[in-house]
Each structure stands twice: as structure tokens, then as C-alpha cells.
Amino acid sequence: MRKGAALRAKLLITALCLAVCPSLAFAEVSKVTVASRVTVAGGQAFGTTGPYEKLTGSIEFALDPKDPHNARVTDIGRAAQDADGRVRFTSDMMVLRPVDPLKGNGVLLFEVINRGRLGVLSRFNGAPTVDSPMAAADFGNGYLMREGYTLVFVGWEFDIRPPMIRVEAPTLDAVIEPITVGVVPDAKANEVSLSDAPLYEPTNPNDAANTMTVRDHYWDRPVRIERAKWRFVTGQTGAPRVALDGGFEPGRLYDVTFKATGARVAGAGLAAIRDAAAAFRYRTDLPIRGTTTYVFGASQDGRFLRQFLYDGFNEDERDRKVFDGVWAHIAGSARGTFNDRFGMPIGGSVMLTPTRFPFTTDEQTFNDERGSLLQRYRADQRPKIFFTNTPVEYWGGGRAAALIHTSPDGGKDLTIPDNVRIYLLSGTQHGESAFPPKATRGQQMDNPVPQRKVMRALMRGLHGWVSKGAAPPESRYPKLADGTLTRAASVTFPAIPGVADPRIIAGPGQVRNGKVEMLPHLVPQVDADGNDVAGIRVPDVNVPVATNTGWNFRSESVGGTKEIYNLLGSYIPFAMTKAEREARKDPRLSIAERYRDRDDYSSKLRTAAQDLVRSRYLLEEDIENVVKRGQAQWEFLTGRNATSSR
């Protein structure tokens, strides 16, 4: 190593050591360790922002359980304390930032990462999903980098294992309580894993008081299975496993109740996100700095953000606003057990327990309760908020998305506050499937309608709203007043041969006092093709060659009944010709009846894309991508080889 380079390296290490050992006057974040700092993407420049670098390391937290702000962390007072009376724990950290911070936009964009996996580079950059991005291909089209964001990933979830980004939450060794863990098998099996509770172990696997029940629908009364017919599987690692004589049946809901150990302070993850964001925003003695903070979370992590807001974590220990912008994606009206004793944040089997009142950001009353997601904040602590959903969150999975903009009884539309925008990404699936589409666990092909292009445009709108006060694109979502939101039983879905009737879908509901209570089932109304009328209609929906839904009934191979498969949508192509349509008795016009040829179809796609650009739901740079994607879809449907275009 040359002498000059060695000196620069020494100075860098010295600077980092100084930065990571701050005064204990700031006790929330007591230490930041940068273990690695490398340039990514081969040093390529991302537009005018230039090259990016990746920092990996950890953050140490020290919480005073007597501080009222920390009392919001469930069981923090029961955790072990150091001599100074503080509860300490550590989170993993990764940061992607401009090598030259002056060329960035000053925004710290936090992602609440989903089960330890990064998602924003896929959702906004069209990149492949990788856990530790390094190569140029890992950054996709570089959108977030070209915009100048510093991306921050801080571990919040305790029930995942290294090397995933996680929090080492304080343990509650003395806590032993009964818990219930649900599982819905996709195949007949003699044994199943209770994967929603990977760290909770039964205190006595042979306890006669342990129970297992089964039901076909969430609202059915559970039927107890004889204790002698099932047992915990011993001598294995990982999540508890149970065996059942005669085997588990696919598509049925099994609940196992047992006394468990292994409780953690689950809410430490909420405090970790709060304190890391506040420290990086307000302090000058740390290696990560920014002037503005946004946070994005999708699915599980969108629910986390709704819980984060409700529990008051957008206010730090000094009563300062933590995040200026909060974006909860595909969460519906649900929250989760992110701050509960024996919480199960990793869980995905049980779909109704996350749906909890209150559902909106304005105060409302339901079942003699009154509240709102923002009830704990002063006006100056309230962030600007985006709620984005697909029709999946309206149709099933217990997320009841309509309740974020209707009264709890489903009787009227609500006035949306000035600091909130709501968007329906029409005709899309919870997470878009790969293209070309194929059937996986549903009766129809999975829905591949893209979300990324709209998400990029909305991100630019959020940034302009927070940084410049420029109004973002107007809310677009279905409403009762104009008939674009309706009861599921009244949706005018066409009678397509071979496609089940969505009007029989029963959800959603919430669990209160141990019982399931059904909630209003309001869904987007559809046009003659079965495509959503309201919301942001991407060109795939506005210039259709298929019906794109937010539901997909379970296939026979995974216990097909009259139940939908959680989080799946459907892709149901039109017939190619009128003769084919009539032979099928398909009420939807064929492709040949709609478009003269591929060029005509492409022209209409381009016009639809330009309309979205004018409304700021699409970026100019994505018009050609829309057309290429449409042409690939055309060729797929006409039997030619097609490739996906991101």
C-alpha cells in the first residue's frame, strides 16, 4: 500500500472510531460500529449522484424503561437492566449512500425490511432481490441512487436468524405463558412446522393440557383433535414441529396451543427504528447523517409502520418528529403483534389477528372504542403519509383495506386528512409475479401486472411533498359515493367459463375476545372485463389483454375448496379471436375485436402511459418500458417466446 493511501486509511479508521464512541448524553443510541465500508457497483456513477458505497455494522441501544416514551415498549420494564438502569440491545445495520454526500438529496430513506430481506431495490429499481447488494446488476436501473437517497436498513425483527438483518431483542426468561400458533399446510403431510413461532419452545411437549384444533374457515368453530393423535416432534432444531396421526390436510387451519418459553421484548424493534432514525437525523457525531427522513415498508412491514404510528414511535425521547414521510404499502387496515408479549412478527399463516381497530388516521368509534393511528401526536409530529394497496388487500387475507377510508360499519366514505394520500394500484397482486405468468398455488395464473413504475413516480411525489411542499399526485382509490367501491356480493364480475365466482369470498374479520367478528367486505367495483374501475389504472389494466384480479382461488393441489389463496391475484387472458371467444362462451371481447394488430395495441399503450405521466403516476422515462412490457405480453399471448422487461 502506498504511503498516502495508508495514511488516508488510518485517518478514516480514526474518524470512524471517534464517530462510533459518542457521549452517553445521547443514551438511546450508545454506539454505532461500522465494520465494513466498500464502494459498490464497481464504482459506477449513478447519474449526477455519482458512485455509492455500502456500510455494514451494528447499532447499540440503551433505553431507560422509566422514560414514558419507552414505556410504550411492551415488557421493557421486565427486561434485564445494567447498573445504570438501562436496557441494552443491538441491531444489525446496512447503509447504501453516495460516496460524496454533497451530491445526494439529504434524505435518509429507511426500509423496514421484510423478514430480514431488502425490498426497495426490487420495488423501485427493478433489481433482483439480494441480501447484500454489491454488483452493478444488484442495483437494477439505479432509480433510487440517481435520485440521491441514502438507504438505511436497521434490524427490527428478533425471530429471524443470522446472517439476516435482525435485532437481538432482550429476553424475558422468566415469562411462561400459553400461546397459540396457526398453520395452513399446502400439501398433505404427517408433520408440519410451527414456522410462525421459530423461537418459542414448549415447556412440556407432553403436557396433556396442550391442544390442537382444526377448522376449514376462519369463522368456523374450531374442532379439537384428540390429544393422543398428535405430538411435538423431538430431537430437531428450528421452529417446533408437530405430527398428527393420519396427517394434516392441505388448506385447513390448524391451531396448536401450548405453554411456551423464549419470549423477547418484541417492541425493541420499534424502538430501534425510532432511535436510529432520530440519531442519524439530529446528531452530528455519527457516521450516518441526513437532514430528512422517510420510511417505507411493504406487507408485513407496512403493517409494522401502522403499529409504529399507533404506538407513538414517530416521537423520539426528546419529543421530536422522527420521520417526515411514512409509506405503508400493501398493509390494508392491519397492524400486527410487533409489540406484543410472545409476538410473532414473522408469521404469515393467521390472517385475521393483525386486523385491529383503529383503522384510520382520524379518530373514529367502533365497538365502544375510540381512537386513531395518530392519536398520540401533536400536529408538528405528524408525518406525511402514503397508503398504497392492491385489490388483494381489499378482497382477502384479513387486511380489509377499505376500512382505511370508510366508516367501520362500511356505510360511508371518510374525508381523508390533508397529510394523507391513498392509492389503489388497480389490477395488481400483493407482490407482482414473474412474467411470463404461470399458475402456482391458485386455480388461475398468478397476476404479473407491474407496480414498480407507478411506485417510482409516487416516490418522486412524496419527496416533492415533504421537501418542497408541492402537492403529490391526488389520491386515487374506490369510493362508495360513486359506486367504485361495493360490497363483495354486489361486484359485477363477468361469468368467465372456468373461473370461480368471487362473490362467494367471505372475509375479512377481526379477532376480539378470542372470537372472529366479521367486518364489512368492501371491494373495488369492476368493469365488463372484470378489471378494477377505480384507482391508478396502469396501461395493462387500461389497455387490457386479460382480466387482472386481486384474488385467486386455491388450486386442488393445495386444498382447493371455496377459499382463496392468501395474497395471490389472477391473470385470465382474453380469447384471441371472436370465434374462439364465442366457442368458449366468454363474455369478454377478444383481443382481435379490440386491437387491429400489435402496432395498434402498442399505440394505445403509449397513449395510456402518456396520460399517466401527465397525472404524475408514471415517469416519462418509463414510457418505453411500458410499451416493451406490453409487446412482450402480446407475444406471450400469441404463442411466441416472451421476455420480461423491467
N, C-alpha and C positions, 0 to 999 in steps of 0.2 A: 504494500500500500504506500502510495506517495506520502511525503511528509505533510503536504497541505490537506490531502484527503483525510489523513489520520487525525489531524488537528480539528478539522470540521466534525468528524465523527465523535471525537472526545467532547467537543463543545455541545454537540447535540445530546449526547448521553447526560452530560452535566445539567443541561437545561431541562431535560425530562425528569431527572431526579429531583430537581428543585420544584418542578411543576407537580409531581405526584406526592409530595410530602407537605401539604398545606397546613396552616394553623388549625387547631381544633376549635377555633372560634366558629368555624362552619362545621358543625358536628354531623349534619345529615350525610354528606359525602366526606368521609375521613381520609380517603386515599384513592388515587387513580393510578394504575400501573399500566404503562404502555410496554408490552413485552416484545412487540414486533411492529416495524414501520417499513413498508415496502411500496414502491411505485407499481401500479397495476397497468394492465392492457399494453404492456411493452413500452410504456411511456408515451403512447399516442395522445395527441391533443384532442379534446372534446370541444369542438367549436372554439369560441373565444375564451372559454374557461381554462383550456389547457389540460395538462396531464392530471391524473388523480393518483392518490396514494391510499393505502389501506393500513389502518392502525388496529391491532388486536391487543387485548389485555383484560383487565378486570377493574371493577369499582367496589370499594369497601364502604359500607354504610354503617352509621351509628345512630340509632333512633332512641330518643327519650320517650319511654312509654307514658310518662306523666304529661307530656305535651298534648293538649287537646287535638291538635292536628293528627297526631299519631294514634290517639285513642280510636280513630276510625279503622285502624288495622285490627281485625278480629284476633283476639288472644295474644296481642303483643305483650300484655302485662303478665302472661303466664310463661313467656319465654325466658331463658337464662339471661341474666344481666351481668355485665362486667362490674368492676369495682366502682366505676363512675355512674352506675345505674343505667347504662345504655345497653340496648340490644344490638348486636353486631351481626352482619351477614354480608355476603359477597355475590356480585353478579358478573357474568361474562360480558364482554363489550367488544364490538367491532364498529369501526368508523370508516366510511369512504368519503374523502374530501379532496378539494382542489389542492394540488401541490402549492400553488400560490393562492392563499386565502383571499387576497385582494381581488382576485378575478372571479370569485364565487358571488352568489347573491346574498350571502349573510344568513341564509335560512338553515337551521338545523331541522331536517326532516326525519323525525323518529318513525320507525316502523315497529309496531307491536307485533313481533314475529310469531308466526303460526307454528306451534309445536317445535320451536327451535329452528324453523326453516325460513330463509329470506324469501320475500314475495314481491317486493316493489320493483325489482329489476325485471321480473317477468311481466308484471301488470302494466308497467309504464314504459319500459324499454323494449318489450317483446323479447327478452333474453331467456335462455334456458334457465331452469331452476337449479341453482348450485348453492352449496352451503358456504363456500368461501371463494367468492369471485376473484379471479386473478387474470385470466387470459382475456384478450380483446373480445372474443365471442361471448364471454360471460356478461358483457355489458350491453348486448343487443344493439339497438340503434343509438344508444347513448343519450336518450332524451333527457333524463334527469341530470346527467352530467353537463350536457350542453346548456341546460338551464341554470347550472351553478349551485345545485343543492349539496349540502353536506349531509350524508345519510348516516344515521346513528341507530345502532341495534344494541339494545341492552336486555340482558336476560331477565325475564319476569316469571317464568314458569318453572316450578320446582319438580314436576313429575315427569321430566324427560331426562335422558342420561347423556353424559359427555360422549362425543365432542359437540353436541348441540348447544347452542347459546342458551343458557339457563341461569336461574338464581339458586343459590344454596340457602334456602329459606331456613330460619330457626326451627328446631324440632320441638315437639311437645310430648316428650317421652312418657309423661305420667297420664296422658289422656287415653282412655279406653272407652269406646262407645260403639253402639250398633250402627252400622252403615248399610245402605242398600246399593248394590251395583247391578246395572242392567246390561243385557247383551242381546242382540238380534243376529243370529247366525245367517250367513248367506248360503250355507250348504249343510246337509245332514252330517252330523259329527257326534262321536262318542264323548269328546271333550271340547270345551271352549275356554278361552282365556278371558278373564275379567279385566280387559285392557283399559277400561276407564279408570281403574284404581291400581296402577302398577306398583305403588309403594306401600299400599296398605295390606297388612297381613292379618289373617285370623288369629286371635289369641288362643283359640282352641278349635282346631279344624274339625274335631269330632263332637263338638258341643251339640247336644240334642236340640238346643234352642235355635240353632241356625236353620234358616228356612230358604226354600226355593219355590217360586211361583211362576206360572206361565199364563199368558193371555194372547189373543190374536190381534186385538186392537187396544190402543192406549186407554180408551174409555171403558173397556171391559173390566169386569170384576176379576182380579187375579185368582187363579185356582192353585191351591197349594199342592206341591208334589211330595209324596211320602218321603220322609227323611231317610228311610232305608234304601231308597232308589238312587240317591245322589251322594257325592262325596267330594271333598277337596283332594286334588292330586298332590301328593307329597314328593319330595326329592327333586324338585325343579326350581329353576331360577326365574326371575322376572315377575310379571303380574300373576296373581293367584289363578289357578286353573281348577275347574270343576268337571267331574264326569257324571254322566247320567245313564242309568240302565235303559237300554232301548234307543239312546241317542237323542240329540237335540234336533228339532225340526227347523228347516230354514224359514225365515220370515216371521217367526213367532218371537214375542218379547218375554225373556226370562229375567227374573229379578232374584238376586241372591242377597240375603240379609245375614250379617254376622257381626260379632264384636271384633273390632279392629284396633291395631296399633299402627304407629307410623305417622301420626298427624304432624303436619307442618303449619307454620304461620303463613297460610296461603296469601294473605293480603300484603306480605312483604314485597311481592311483585308489583303491586300497585304503587307502593311507596318508592320502590326502586325507579320506576319510570318517572314519577313525580320529581324525586330528588336529583336524579341525573339530569333531567331537562332543566330544572331550576338552576343547578350548579353550572352547567355549561352555558346557560344564558346570562346569568347575573354575575358570576365570579370572573376574576381576571387572572387567577393563579393556577389555572388548569390547562392541560394541553389541548382541550377541545373547547372552542369558543364559537358563539354565534350571537346575532342580535335579535333574531326572531325564531319562534319555534312552532312547527306544525307536527301533528302526529296522525298517522294513518294506520288503520287496522281492518283486516278483512275476515269475515266469517267469525270464527272463534274470537278473533282479536277485535273485530267490530263490536262484538258483544262485550268484550273486555272494556272497550272505551266507553260504552254506555254505563257499565258498572263504575268505571273510573270517574265519570262525571257525577253519577248519582251519589257516590260515597264521598264526594267533596275533594278529590285529589287534584283538581285543577287549581288548587290554592296551596302554596307551599307553607313552610313553618313560619314564614315572615309575612303571611297574608298576601303574597304577590301572585299574580296570574302566572300559571306555568306554561300553558300552550295558547298561542294566539289563534290557531286554527286546528280543529278536530274533525277528522273524516272517518266516519264509521261506515264501512262498506259491507253489504250483504249480511247484515245483522238483524234486519227486521226490527221488531219491538223487544227483542230478547236481551237478557243480560247473562248471568251465569254464576257459578259457585267459585268465583275468583277471590272472594274474601270471606269464605265460609270455613268453619272447622270441618276437617275431612273433605275439603273441596276437591273437585275432580275436573280441573280445567282442561285436561287432555281429552276428556270424554266426548264421544260423538254418538253414543248409542241411544241415549234417552233424549227425546226431542221436546218434551213439554215443560220440564222443570226449569229451563232458562227463561221462560216467558213469565215475567214478573211485572206487576204494577210498581211504579208508574211507567207509562209507555211514551210520554211526550215531554217536551222541554218546557211546556207551560203547565201550571197547576191544574189538576183535574181531580174528580172524586169518583171512586169506584169501590163497591162493596164496603162502604163506610170508611174507606181510606182516602186520604188526600195527600197529593204530592206531585213532584215533577223531577225530571233528571237534573235540573239546575237549581233546586230549591236551596242549596247551601251557599250560593254565591252572591256577592254584591254585583252590581251592574258592571263594574270595571274588571271583574274577574271572569266574566262570561266570555268564552271563545266564540269565534265564528265557526259554524258547524255545517258540514255536508253529511246528509244521509243518502246513500245510494243503495238501491236494491234492484234485484231482478224479479221477474214474476215468480220464481221459485219461492222467494220469501213471503209471497202472498198466498201461494197455493198450498204449501205443506211444510213439514218439518217443525211446526210449532212456533215459527217466528212471527207470524201474524203481522206482517209489515204494514197493513192498512191502519193498524192502531197507532202508528206514529203521526197520522194526520186525520184521524176520525175520533169521534167520541167513543168511550169504552163499550157502549152498547151498540156501536156501529150505526147509529141513527143519523149522524150529521158530520159534515166536513168541519174541520177546525181551521181557524186563522193561524197561519204559520208566522212565528216571530221574525222580526227583522234580521236577527243574527243567524237564522237557519235557512238552508236551502235543501229541498228534497227532490231527488231524481229517480225515476224508474228507467232502467236500461231495458227497453222493451224487447221482448222476444229472445232474451238471453237466458243462460243457465247460471246456476250459483257460481261455478267456475267453468269458463268455456272449455269445451272438449277439443280434442285434436281434430284437425282437418286433414284428409277426408274423414267424415264421421263414420262411426260403426256402433252397433248395439253392444252394450256391455252387460249391465245388470237390469236393464229395462226392456220392455216389450218393443220399444221403438229405438232408432238410432239416437245416441246422445246428441245434445244440441251444441253445435260448434260456432254459433253466431258470436263474433268477436266483441269484446268490451274495451280492449286496450286503447283504441283510437279515441273513443269518447273519454276515457279516463285521462288521457294526456291533455285533452282540451279543458276538461274540468279542473285539472291541477293548475293549469295556467290561469283559469278563472279564480280559483281560490287564492292564488298568490297575488293577483291584482287586487282582490278584495281586501286582503289583510295588509298588503304593503302600501297600496295607493288609495284605498277606499273606493276603488272602482267596482261598481255593482257586478257580480258574477252573472253567468247565464241564468235566466229566470228558472224557477222550479218547474219541473215537468213530471207530473205524477197523476194517477187516476183519481177522479172525484165523483162523489155521489151526485152532486148538483147537475152535472152534465151527462150522467149515465155512463161514464167511462170506468166507474167503479161499481161493482154489483155483487149481490150475493152469489156464491158459487153455484147454487141451484138454479140461478137465472141466467147464467152465462150462455150466450148463443153460439156455442161451438158447433161447427158443422158435423153432420153424420158421415164420417170418413170410414169406409169399409176397413175392418181390421184394426181399428183404433178404439180403445175403450173410452167411455163417456166420462169426462172429468167432473160432471155434475154430481157424481156419487162420492167424490173425495170429501172426507168428513172434517178434518182438522179446522182450526187449531184449538188449543185449550191451554189451561194453566193448572198447576197442581197447588191446591190450597188445603191446608189441614189434612194432608195425606190423600186427598181425593182429586180426581180430574174434573175440572169445570170447563165446559166448552165455551169458547169465545166466538164472537161474530166472525163468519168466514167470508170476508170481502176480497174479491179478486178483480184484476183488470178485465174489463169487457173486451171482446174480440170482434174482428170484422168477419166478413163472409169466408175468408180463408182460414180463420182460427188464429190470426195474429193480433197481438195487443193493439188497441186503438190509441191509448194514451202513452205518455212518456216520451223519451228520446228514441225515436224510431230510426235505427241505423239503416243504411241502404239495403242490407239483407232483408229487413222487415218491410221497408217502404217500397222496395222493388223486388218482390219475393219470387222465389222459385220453389218454396217449401213453406210448410206451416212450422213455426218455431215456438215451442211452448215452454212453460215453466213447470211442467210435471211429466212424469213417465212412470207408468205402472210397472210393478215388479215383474220380471220375466219368470216363467215357470221354473227355471233352473235355480232361482234364488227364493223360492217360496211364493211364486206368483199367486196372488189372490186378488182382492179388490183394493189392495194397498199400493200407494205409490212408493217408488224407491227414493229415499231421502236425498235431496239436493240435485237430482237429475232433471233435465228437461228433455224434450223430444224434438227430433228433426224428421219431418214427414214430407218427403218430396211430392211435388205435383206430378201428374202424368205428363208425358212429353207431348202427346197429341190429343186432339179431340176424340178420335176413335178409341184410343187407349183409355181416356177418361170415361167415356160412355160405357165401355166394356166393363170397367171396374165399378161403375155406378158411383164415381167420385164427384161430389157436387162442386168441387173447386175447378176453376178454369185451368186448362192445361198450359204448359209453357208456350206451346206454339200458338195458342189463342191470345197470349199476352204480348209476345215479342216476335218481330219478323225474323230475327236471327240474332247471333251473338253480338253483332255490332249494335243493333238496336237496344239490346239488353244493357250493353256496356255504356251506351249513351245515356240511358235512363239512370243507371247507377251514378254516373258522373254528375248528372243534374241534381240527384238527391244528395250527393256528397257536398256539392257546392251550396245547396240550401242549408245544410248543417253548419258549414263554415260561416255563412252569414249570421247564423244564430249563435255562433261560438260554441257549438257542441262537437266540433271537429276542427282540426288544424289544417291549414292549407297544404302543408307538407304531406298529409296523409291521403289526399285525394287519389293519387296514382295507386297507392296501396289498396284502397277500396276497390278500384277498378280491377286490379290484378287479382285480388281475392275473389271478386265476382266471376271473372273469367275462369279461374280455377274451379269454381263451383259449377259453372256451366259445363265445363269439360267433364267433371266428375259425373254429372247427371246425364250427359250424353254418352257415357261409357268410355271416355278417353282417360288416360292417366292424368292425375291432377296433383299438384304440389301445393303445399300451404305457403301463403305469403303473409308474413307478419307486418 
